[in-house]
Amino acid sequence: MEDNLHRLTGKTGILKVLPFSLQQVLAMFVTNMVPIFLIGGAANPELSAGEIMMLIQNAMFAAGIANILF
């Protein structure tokens, strides 16, 4: 019974949760960055490196606000 991820109390140890939370953070980061890199790569002559960096910063800021609100 102790081998289960979730016990009957619904509490999980920090050592078991830490890899899953790290995986979640990395997955959210990648899925937030890929559209910006695709748009920035497609519009490379029209957008400067500073404008692409601003898009990345705005996307990360909006994801942070959405995460806080959720």
PyMOL Python script that loads the backbone (N, CA, C, O; Angstrom):
from pymol import cmd

cmd.read_pdbstr("""\
ATOM      1  N   MET A   1       0.820  -1.202   0.000  1.00  0.00           N
ATOM      2  CA  MET A   1       0.000   0.000   0.000  1.00  0.00           C
ATOM      3  C   MET A   1       0.858   1.258   0.000  1.00  0.00           C
ATOM      4  O   MET A   1       0.449   2.284  -0.543  1.00  0.00           O
ATOM      5  N   GLU A   2       2.035   1.192   0.599  1.00  0.00           N
ATOM      6  CA  GLU A   2       2.903   2.364   0.657  1.00  0.00           C
ATOM      7  C   GLU A   2       3.553   2.657  -0.694  1.00  0.00           C
ATOM      8  O   GLU A   2       4.110   3.739  -0.881  1.00  0.00           O
ATOM      9  N   ASP A   3       3.495   1.712  -1.642  1.00  0.00           N
ATOM     10  CA  ASP A   3       4.110   1.925  -2.942  1.00  0.00           C
ATOM     11  C   ASP A   3       3.268   2.821  -3.846  1.00  0.00           C
ATOM     12  O   ASP A   3       3.770   3.330  -4.848  1.00  0.00           O
ATOM     13  N   ASN A   4       2.011   3.018  -3.509  1.00  0.00           N
ATOM     14  CA  ASN A   4       1.134   3.842  -4.325  1.00  0.00           C
ATOM     15  C   ASN A   4       1.574   5.302  -4.285  1.00  0.00           C
ATOM     16  O   ASN A   4       2.137   5.771  -3.296  1.00  0.00           O
ATOM     17  N   LEU A   5       1.310   6.003  -5.371  1.00  0.00           N
ATOM     18  CA  LEU A   5       1.659   7.423  -5.417  1.00  0.00           C
ATOM     19  C   LEU A   5       0.786   8.225  -4.462  1.00  0.00           C
ATOM     20  O   LEU A   5       1.275   9.105  -3.754  1.00  0.00           O
ATOM     21  N   HIS A   6      -0.499   7.921  -4.445  1.00  0.00           N
ATOM     22  CA  HIS A   6      -1.426   8.619  -3.563  1.00  0.00           C
ATOM     23  C   HIS A   6      -1.885   7.655  -2.479  1.00  0.00           C
ATOM     24  O   HIS A   6      -2.316   6.535  -2.757  1.00  0.00           O
ATOM     25  N   ARG A   7      -1.786   8.103  -1.274  1.00  0.00           N
ATOM     26  CA  ARG A   7      -2.271   7.288  -0.165  1.00  0.00           C
ATOM     27  C   ARG A   7      -3.745   7.614   0.074  1.00  0.00           C
ATOM     28  O   ARG A   7      -4.311   8.474  -0.602  1.00  0.00           O
ATOM     29  N   LEU A   8      -4.345   6.948   1.006  1.00  0.00           N
ATOM     30  CA  LEU A   8      -5.762   7.189   1.290  1.00  0.00           C
ATOM     31  C   LEU A   8      -6.012   8.602   1.813  1.00  0.00           C
ATOM     32  O   LEU A   8      -7.124   9.114   1.689  1.00  0.00           O
ATOM     33  N   THR A   9      -5.004   9.235   2.392  1.00  0.00           N
ATOM     34  CA  THR A   9      -5.167  10.591   2.905  1.00  0.00           C
ATOM     35  C   THR A   9      -5.149  11.632   1.792  1.00  0.00           C
ATOM     36  O   THR A   9      -5.538  12.779   2.016  1.00  0.00           O
ATOM     37  N   GLY A  10      -4.707  11.253   0.602  1.00  0.00           N
ATOM     38  CA  GLY A  10      -4.639  12.195  -0.503  1.00  0.00           C
ATOM     39  C   GLY A  10      -3.368  13.009  -0.521  1.00  0.00           C
ATOM     40  O   GLY A  10      -3.204  13.865  -1.390  1.00  0.00           O
ATOM     41  N   LYS A  11      -2.463  12.771   0.409  1.00  0.00           N
ATOM     42  CA  LYS A  11      -1.202  13.512   0.471  1.00  0.00           C
ATOM     43  C   LYS A  11      -0.104  12.665  -0.151  1.00  0.00           C
ATOM     44  O   LYS A  11      -0.042  11.454   0.059  1.00  0.00           O
ATOM     45  N   THR A  12       0.760  13.317  -0.918  1.00  0.00           N
ATOM     46  CA  THR A  12       1.869  12.642  -1.570  1.00  0.00           C
ATOM     47  C   THR A  12       3.156  13.271  -1.078  1.00  0.00           C
ATOM     48  O   THR A  12       3.217  14.482  -0.870  1.00  0.00           O
ATOM     49  N   GLY A  13       4.170  12.471  -0.894  1.00  0.00           N
ATOM     50  CA  GLY A  13       5.458  12.967  -0.430  1.00  0.00           C
ATOM     51  C   GLY A  13       6.117  13.882  -1.445  1.00  0.00           C
ATOM     52  O   GLY A  13       5.897  13.753  -2.649  1.00  0.00           O
ATOM     53  N   ILE A  14       6.926  14.803  -0.952  1.00  0.00           N
ATOM     54  CA  ILE A  14       7.568  15.808  -1.806  1.00  0.00           C
ATOM     55  C   ILE A  14       8.555  15.165  -2.765  1.00  0.00           C
ATOM     56  O   ILE A  14       8.727  15.655  -3.881  1.00  0.00           O
ATOM     57  N   LEU A  15       9.199  14.092  -2.366  1.00  0.00           N
ATOM     58  CA  LEU A  15      10.164  13.447  -3.254  1.00  0.00           C
ATOM     59  C   LEU A  15       9.484  12.768  -4.437  1.00  0.00           C
ATOM     60  O   LEU A  15      10.097  12.609  -5.493  1.00  0.00           O
ATOM     61  N   LYS A  16       8.244  12.371  -4.278  1.00  0.00           N
ATOM     62  CA  LYS A  16       7.513  11.768  -5.390  1.00  0.00           C
ATOM     63  C   LYS A  16       6.870  12.830  -6.281  1.00  0.00           C
ATOM     64  O   LYS A  16       6.670  12.592  -7.472  1.00  0.00           O
ATOM     65  N   VAL A  17       6.550  13.973  -5.734  1.00  0.00           N
ATOM     66  CA  VAL A  17       5.870  15.023  -6.489  1.00  0.00           C
ATOM     67  C   VAL A  17       6.857  15.899  -7.258  1.00  0.00           C
ATOM     68  O   VAL A  17       6.505  16.433  -8.310  1.00  0.00           O
ATOM     69  N   LEU A  18       8.062  16.056  -6.770  1.00  0.00           N
ATOM     70  CA  LEU A  18       9.041  16.964  -7.370  1.00  0.00           C
ATOM     71  C   LEU A  18       9.338  16.647  -8.844  1.00  0.00           C
ATOM     72  O   LEU A  18       9.345  17.578  -9.649  1.00  0.00           O
ATOM     73  N   PRO A  19       9.582  15.395  -9.244  1.00  0.00           N
ATOM     74  CA  PRO A  19       9.822  15.152 -10.681  1.00  0.00           C
ATOM     75  C   PRO A  19       8.618  15.484 -11.561  1.00  0.00           C
ATOM     76  O   PRO A  19       8.785  15.977 -12.677  1.00  0.00           O
ATOM     77  N   PHE A  20       7.417  15.220 -11.071  1.00  0.00           N
ATOM     78  CA  PHE A  20       6.219  15.529 -11.853  1.00  0.00           C
ATOM     79  C   PHE A  20       6.023  17.035 -11.995  1.00  0.00           C
ATOM     80  O   PHE A  20       5.614  17.508 -13.055  1.00  0.00           O
ATOM     81  N   SER A  21       6.306  17.782 -10.948  1.00  0.00           N
ATOM     82  CA  SER A  21       6.150  19.233 -11.034  1.00  0.00           C
ATOM     83  C   SER A  21       7.212  19.844 -11.948  1.00  0.00           C
ATOM     84  O   SER A  21       6.924  20.794 -12.676  1.00  0.00           O
ATOM     85  N   LEU A  22       8.424  19.314 -11.920  1.00  0.00           N
ATOM     86  CA  LEU A  22       9.464  19.790 -12.827  1.00  0.00           C
ATOM     87  C   LEU A  22       9.078  19.497 -14.280  1.00  0.00           C
ATOM     88  O   LEU A  22       9.288  20.334 -15.157  1.00  0.00           O
ATOM     89  N   GLN A  23       8.521  18.326 -14.533  1.00  0.00           N
ATOM     90  CA  GLN A  23       8.067  17.977 -15.867  1.00  0.00           C
ATOM     91  C   GLN A  23       6.965  18.938 -16.323  1.00  0.00           C
ATOM     92  O   GLN A  23       6.944  19.345 -17.485  1.00  0.00           O
ATOM     93  N   GLN A  24       6.067  19.298 -15.433  1.00  0.00           N
ATOM     94  CA  GLN A  24       4.978  20.204 -15.770  1.00  0.00           C
ATOM     95  C   GLN A  24       5.497  21.593 -16.115  1.00  0.00           C
ATOM     96  O   GLN A  24       5.031  22.211 -17.072  1.00  0.00           O
ATOM     97  N   VAL A  25       6.455  22.085 -15.344  1.00  0.00           N
ATOM     98  CA  VAL A  25       7.025  23.411 -15.610  1.00  0.00           C
ATOM     99  C   VAL A  25       7.736  23.422 -16.960  1.00  0.00           C
ATOM    100  O   VAL A  25       7.576  24.363 -17.737  1.00  0.00           O
ATOM    101  N   LEU A  26       8.512  22.391 -17.241  1.00  0.00           N
ATOM    102  CA  LEU A  26       9.218  22.340 -18.527  1.00  0.00           C
ATOM    103  C   LEU A  26       8.243  22.216 -19.692  1.00  0.00           C
ATOM    104  O   LEU A  26       8.459  22.823 -20.741  1.00  0.00           O
ATOM    105  N   ALA A  27       7.189  21.451 -19.528  1.00  0.00           N
ATOM    106  CA  ALA A  27       6.196  21.312 -20.600  1.00  0.00           C
ATOM    107  C   ALA A  27       5.480  22.636 -20.849  1.00  0.00           C
ATOM    108  O   ALA A  27       5.237  23.001 -21.999  1.00  0.00           O
ATOM    109  N   MET A  28       5.141  23.356 -19.784  1.00  0.00           N
ATOM    110  CA  MET A  28       4.488  24.654 -19.968  1.00  0.00           C
ATOM    111  C   MET A  28       5.427  25.653 -20.626  1.00  0.00           C
ATOM    112  O   MET A  28       5.001  26.443 -21.469  1.00  0.00           O
ATOM    113  N   PHE A  29       6.700  25.624 -20.248  1.00  0.00           N
ATOM    114  CA  PHE A  29       7.666  26.562 -20.815  1.00  0.00           C
ATOM    115  C   PHE A  29       7.838  26.317 -22.309  1.00  0.00           C
ATOM    116  O   PHE A  29       7.832  27.260 -23.099  1.00  0.00           O
ATOM    117  N   VAL A  30       7.990  25.057 -22.697  1.00  0.00           N
ATOM    118  CA  VAL A  30       8.207  24.733 -24.112  1.00  0.00           C
ATOM    119  C   VAL A  30       6.978  25.074 -24.941  1.00  0.00           C
ATOM    120  O   VAL A  30       7.105  25.653 -26.020  1.00  0.00           O
ATOM    121  N   THR A  31       5.786  24.724 -24.454  1.00  0.00           N
ATOM    122  CA  THR A  31       4.588  25.010 -25.234  1.00  0.00           C
ATOM    123  C   THR A  31       4.286  26.504 -25.308  1.00  0.00           C
ATOM    124  O   THR A  31       3.547  26.941 -26.190  1.00  0.00           O
ATOM    125  N   ASN A  32       4.836  27.271 -24.413  1.00  0.00           N
ATOM    126  CA  ASN A  32       4.671  28.720 -24.470  1.00  0.00           C
ATOM    127  C   ASN A  32       5.677  29.348 -25.438  1.00  0.00           C
ATOM    128  O   ASN A  32       5.389  30.382 -26.041  1.00  0.00           O
ATOM    129  N   MET A  33       6.846  28.737 -25.592  1.00  0.00           N
ATOM    130  CA  MET A  33       7.902  29.322 -26.401  1.00  0.00           C
ATOM    131  C   MET A  33       7.824  28.935 -27.881  1.00  0.00           C
ATOM    132  O   MET A  33       8.200  29.731 -28.742  1.00  0.00           O
ATOM    133  N   VAL A  34       7.350  27.741 -28.186  1.00  0.00           N
ATOM    134  CA  VAL A  34       7.364  27.257 -29.575  1.00  0.00           C
ATOM    135  C   VAL A  34       6.584  28.171 -30.526  1.00  0.00           C
ATOM    136  O   VAL A  34       7.111  28.487 -31.593  1.00  0.00           O
ATOM    137  N   PRO A  35       5.368  28.614 -30.209  1.00  0.00           N
ATOM    138  CA  PRO A  35       4.684  29.510 -31.165  1.00  0.00           C
ATOM    139  C   PRO A  35       5.429  30.820 -31.402  1.00  0.00           C
ATOM    140  O   PRO A  35       5.425  31.348 -32.514  1.00  0.00           O
ATOM    141  N   ILE A  36       6.061  31.337 -30.367  1.00  0.00           N
ATOM    142  CA  ILE A  36       6.810  32.586 -30.539  1.00  0.00           C
ATOM    143  C   ILE A  36       7.993  32.367 -31.470  1.00  0.00           C
ATOM    144  O   ILE A  36       8.262  33.199 -32.336  1.00  0.00           O
ATOM    145  N   PHE A  37       8.707  31.246 -31.297  1.00  0.00           N
ATOM    146  CA  PHE A  37       9.833  30.973 -32.190  1.00  0.00           C
ATOM    147  C   PHE A  37       9.366  30.724 -33.625  1.00  0.00           C
ATOM    148  O   PHE A  37      10.047  31.115 -34.572  1.00  0.00           O
ATOM    149  N   LEU A  38       8.222  30.082 -33.790  1.00  0.00           N
ATOM    150  CA  LEU A  38       7.698  29.857 -35.138  1.00  0.00           C
ATOM    151  C   LEU A  38       7.299  31.172 -35.805  1.00  0.00           C
ATOM    152  O   LEU A  38       7.622  31.401 -36.970  1.00  0.00           O
ATOM    153  N   ILE A  39       6.601  32.029 -35.072  1.00  0.00           N
ATOM    154  CA  ILE A  39       6.190  33.322 -35.617  1.00  0.00           C
ATOM    155  C   ILE A  39       7.410  34.201 -35.873  1.00  0.00           C
ATOM    156  O   ILE A  39       7.505  34.858 -36.910  1.00  0.00           O
ATOM    157  N   GLY A  40       8.340  34.209 -34.925  1.00  0.00           N
ATOM    158  CA  GLY A  40       9.546  35.009 -35.100  1.00  0.00           C
ATOM    159  C   GLY A  40      10.406  34.519 -36.246  1.00  0.00           C
ATOM    160  O   GLY A  40      11.018  35.323 -36.949  1.00  0.00           O
ATOM    161  N   GLY A  41      10.462  33.199 -36.444  1.00  0.00           N
ATOM    162  CA  GLY A  41      11.237  32.666 -37.564  1.00  0.00           C
ATOM    163  C   GLY A  41      10.583  32.949 -38.896  1.00  0.00           C
ATOM    164  O   GLY A  41      11.272  33.201 -39.885  1.00  0.00           O
ATOM    165  N   ALA A  42       9.261  32.910 -38.936  1.00  0.00           N
ATOM    166  CA  ALA A  42       8.554  33.181 -40.187  1.00  0.00           C
ATOM    167  C   ALA A  42       8.616  34.660 -40.548  1.00  0.00           C
ATOM    168  O   ALA A  42       8.623  35.005 -41.730  1.00  0.00           O
ATOM    169  N   ALA A  43       8.661  35.526 -39.565  1.00  0.00           N
ATOM    170  CA  ALA A  43       8.686  36.972 -39.802  1.00  0.00           C
ATOM    171  C   ALA A  43      10.070  37.544 -39.521  1.00  0.00           C
ATOM    172  O   ALA A  43      10.189  38.681 -39.064  1.00  0.00           O
ATOM    173  N   ASN A  44      11.109  36.774 -39.787  1.00  0.00           N
ATOM    174  CA  ASN A  44      12.464  37.173 -39.434  1.00  0.00           C
ATOM    175  C   ASN A  44      12.910  38.470 -40.095  1.00  0.00           C
ATOM    176  O   ASN A  44      13.472  39.313 -39.397  1.00  0.00           O
ATOM    177  N   PRO A  45      12.702  38.691 -41.385  1.00  0.00           N
ATOM    178  CA  PRO A  45      13.168  39.965 -41.935  1.00  0.00           C
ATOM    179  C   PRO A  45      12.411  41.179 -41.382  1.00  0.00           C
ATOM    180  O   PRO A  45      12.976  42.264 -41.251  1.00  0.00           O
ATOM    181  N   GLU A  46      11.135  40.983 -41.061  1.00  0.00           N
ATOM    182  CA  GLU A  46      10.328  42.119 -40.616  1.00  0.00           C
ATOM    183  C   GLU A  46      10.517  42.412 -39.120  1.00  0.00           C
ATOM    184  O   GLU A  46      10.404  43.562 -38.696  1.00  0.00           O
ATOM    185  N   LEU A  47      10.803  41.377 -38.323  1.00  0.00           N
ATOM    186  CA  LEU A  47      10.968  41.567 -36.881  1.00  0.00           C
ATOM    187  C   LEU A  47      12.441  41.534 -36.512  1.00  0.00           C
ATOM    188  O   LEU A  47      13.187  40.665 -36.963  1.00  0.00           O
ATOM    189  N   SER A  48      12.850  42.485 -35.689  1.00  0.00           N
ATOM    190  CA  SER A  48      14.227  42.486 -35.211  1.00  0.00           C
ATOM    191  C   SER A  48      14.351  41.527 -34.024  1.00  0.00           C
ATOM    192  O   SER A  48      13.352  41.016 -33.518  1.00  0.00           O
ATOM    193  N   ALA A  49      15.576  41.296 -33.595  1.00  0.00           N
ATOM    194  CA  ALA A  49      15.810  40.412 -32.458  1.00  0.00           C
ATOM    195  C   ALA A  49      15.195  40.993 -31.183  1.00  0.00           C
ATOM    196  O   ALA A  49      14.713  40.251 -30.327  1.00  0.00           O
ATOM    197  N   GLY A  50      15.214  42.314 -31.063  1.00  0.00           N
ATOM    198  CA  GLY A  50      14.605  42.962 -29.896  1.00  0.00           C
ATOM    199  C   GLY A  50      13.097  42.784 -29.864  1.00  0.00           C
ATOM    200  O   GLY A  50      12.512  42.600 -28.797  1.00  0.00           O
ATOM    201  N   GLU A  51      12.467  42.839 -31.027  1.00  0.00           N
ATOM    202  CA  GLU A  51      11.014  42.642 -31.084  1.00  0.00           C
ATOM    203  C   GLU A  51      10.630  41.197 -30.777  1.00  0.00           C
ATOM    204  O   GLU A  51       9.612  40.952 -30.130  1.00  0.00           O
ATOM    205  N   ILE A  52      11.436  40.240 -31.235  1.00  0.00           N
ATOM    206  CA  ILE A  52      11.174  38.841 -30.911  1.00  0.00           C
ATOM    207  C   ILE A  52      11.359  38.613 -29.411  1.00  0.00           C
ATOM    208  O   ILE A  52      10.591  37.875 -28.793  1.00  0.00           O
ATOM    209  N   MET A  53      12.375  39.245 -28.830  1.00  0.00           N
ATOM    210  CA  MET A  53      12.593  39.128 -27.382  1.00  0.00           C
ATOM    211  C   MET A  53      11.417  39.723 -26.618  1.00  0.00           C
ATOM    212  O   MET A  53      11.014  39.186 -25.586  1.00  0.00           O
ATOM    213  N   MET A  54      10.864  40.829 -27.114  1.00  0.00           N
ATOM    214  CA  MET A  54       9.699  41.429 -26.472  1.00  0.00           C
ATOM    215  C   MET A  54       8.490  40.495 -26.562  1.00  0.00           C
ATOM    216  O   MET A  54       7.721  40.391 -25.607  1.00  0.00           O
ATOM    217  N   LEU A  55       8.315  39.818 -27.694  1.00  0.00           N
ATOM    218  CA  LEU A  55       7.241  38.837 -27.822  1.00  0.00           C
ATOM    219  C   LEU A  55       7.399  37.707 -26.808  1.00  0.00           C
ATOM    220  O   LEU A  55       6.422  37.275 -26.198  1.00  0.00           O
ATOM    221  N   ILE A  56       8.627  37.231 -26.629  1.00  0.00           N
ATOM    222  CA  ILE A  56       8.891  36.162 -25.664  1.00  0.00           C
ATOM    223  C   ILE A  56       8.582  36.630 -24.252  1.00  0.00           C
ATOM    224  O   ILE A  56       7.952  35.904 -23.483  1.00  0.00           O
ATOM    225  N   GLN A  57       9.015  37.827 -23.905  1.00  0.00           N
ATOM    226  CA  GLN A  57       8.764  38.362 -22.567  1.00  0.00           C
ATOM    227  C   GLN A  57       7.273  38.551 -22.317  1.00  0.00           C
ATOM    228  O   GLN A  57       6.781  38.241 -21.232  1.00  0.00           O
ATOM    229  N   ASN A  58       6.558  39.054 -23.307  1.00  0.00           N
ATOM    230  CA  ASN A  58       5.115  39.242 -23.147  1.00  0.00           C
ATOM    231  C   ASN A  58       4.388  37.911 -23.020  1.00  0.00           C
ATOM    232  O   ASN A  58       3.435  37.798 -22.249  1.00  0.00           O
ATOM    233  N   ALA A  59       4.828  36.901 -23.770  1.00  0.00           N
ATOM    234  CA  ALA A  59       4.197  35.582 -23.678  1.00  0.00           C
ATOM    235  C   ALA A  59       4.429  34.974 -22.301  1.00  0.00           C
ATOM    236  O   ALA A  59       3.513  34.391 -21.720  1.00  0.00           O
ATOM    237  N   MET A  60       5.635  35.103 -21.778  1.00  0.00           N
ATOM    238  CA  MET A  60       5.925  34.556 -20.444  1.00  0.00           C
ATOM    239  C   MET A  60       5.162  35.325 -19.363  1.00  0.00           C
ATOM    240  O   MET A  60       4.689  34.725 -18.398  1.00  0.00           O
ATOM    241  N   PHE A  61       5.039  36.635 -19.513  1.00  0.00           N
ATOM    242  CA  PHE A  61       4.297  37.442 -18.553  1.00  0.00           C
ATOM    243  C   PHE A  61       2.814  37.062 -18.565  1.00  0.00           C
ATOM    244  O   PHE A  61       2.201  36.906 -17.509  1.00  0.00           O
ATOM    245  N   ALA A  62       2.244  36.916 -19.760  1.00  0.00           N
ATOM    246  CA  ALA A  62       0.838  36.543 -19.865  1.00  0.00           C
ATOM    247  C   ALA A  62       0.597  35.143 -19.319  1.00  0.00           C
ATOM    248  O   ALA A  62      -0.435  34.896 -18.695  1.00  0.00           O
ATOM    249  N   ALA A  63       1.526  34.226 -19.541  1.00  0.00           N
ATOM    250  CA  ALA A  63       1.386  32.877 -18.985  1.00  0.00           C
ATOM    251  C   ALA A  63       1.464  32.904 -17.468  1.00  0.00           C
ATOM    252  O   ALA A  63       0.754  32.152 -16.800  1.00  0.00           O
ATOM    253  N   GLY A  64       2.316  33.759 -16.914  1.00  0.00           N
ATOM    254  CA  GLY A  64       2.405  33.885 -15.463  1.00  0.00           C
ATOM    255  C   GLY A  64       1.127  34.451 -14.858  1.00  0.00           C
ATOM    256  O   GLY A  64       0.656  33.965 -13.830  1.00  0.00           O
ATOM    257  N   ILE A  65       0.570  35.467 -15.486  1.00  0.00           N
ATOM    258  CA  ILE A  65      -0.689  36.043 -15.002  1.00  0.00           C
ATOM    259  C   ILE A  65      -1.813  35.021 -15.090  1.00  0.00           C
ATOM    260  O   ILE A  65      -2.616  34.896 -14.165  1.00  0.00           O
ATOM    261  N   ALA A  66      -1.874  34.288 -16.201  1.00  0.00           N
ATOM    262  CA  ALA A  66      -2.907  33.266 -16.353  1.00  0.00           C
ATOM    263  C   ALA A  66      -2.751  32.164 -15.310  1.00  0.00           C
ATOM    264  O   ALA A  66      -3.742  31.639 -14.802  1.00  0.00           O
ATOM    265  N   ASN A  67      -1.513  31.820 -14.997  1.00  0.00           N
ATOM    266  CA  ASN A  67      -1.263  30.798 -13.989  1.00  0.00           C
ATOM    267  C   ASN A  67      -1.696  31.268 -12.602  1.00  0.00           C
ATOM    268  O   ASN A  67      -2.259  30.495 -11.827  1.00  0.00           O
ATOM    269  N   ILE A  68      -1.435  32.518 -12.298  1.00  0.00           N
ATOM    270  CA  ILE A  68      -1.847  33.077 -10.999  1.00  0.00           C
ATOM    271  C   ILE A  68      -3.365  33.117 -10.903  1.00  0.00           C
ATOM    272  O   ILE A  68      -3.933  32.772  -9.866  1.00  0.00           O
ATOM    273  N   LEU A  69      -4.032  33.541 -11.992  1.00  0.00           N
ATOM    274  CA  LEU A  69      -5.489  33.609 -11.981  1.00  0.00           C
ATOM    275  C   LEU A  69      -6.134  32.225 -11.911  1.00  0.00           C
ATOM    276  O   LEU A  69      -7.197  32.054 -11.315  1.00  0.00           O
ATOM    277  N   PHE A  70      -5.482  31.253 -12.521  1.00  0.00           N
ATOM    278  CA  PHE A  70      -6.030  29.899 -12.491  1.00  0.00           C
ATOM    279  C   PHE A  70      -5.923  29.337 -11.093  1.00  0.00           C
ATOM    280  O   PHE A  70      -6.330  28.201 -10.851  1.00  0.00           O
TER     281      PHE A  70
END
""", "prot")
cmd.dss("prot")
cmd.show_as("cartoon", "prot")
cmd.util.cbc("prot")
cmd.orient("prot")
